[in-house]
Amino acid sequence: MTFTRLYWAFFIFSLLDILITRLVLKGGGAELNPIANYVLQTWGFYTVVGFKCILLCIPLTIAEVLRRMGKSRPAKVILFVAVASAMLPALFTLVQMIIYHS
């Protein structure tokens, strides 16, 4: 898989996580990430979006630096882990929403 596809996959699943979080919160649910929940309770939803965007930049930056250093394999491993960490909670929550709201 190319770096561009991994970057886009990570971005799309991270965006999906933010959108699903918004739906869950509007439906009376809670943010399960304790750090994001603290940010939410202290500063509000839009700050959580900023917080998640900052978290999005960390693995992307590390992977890009490694790629430019010629270390493509570790960069791809970081991106695969990042995609999985963004994809699994988003899909898990989406499946729960479909099951319990149908």
Buried (B, 14 or more C-beta within 10 A) or exposed (E): EEBEEBBEBBBBBBBBBBEBBEEBBEEEBEBEBEEBEEBBEEEEBEEBBEBBEEBBEEBBEBBBEBBEEEBEEEBBEBBBEBBEBBBEBBBEBBEEBEEEEE
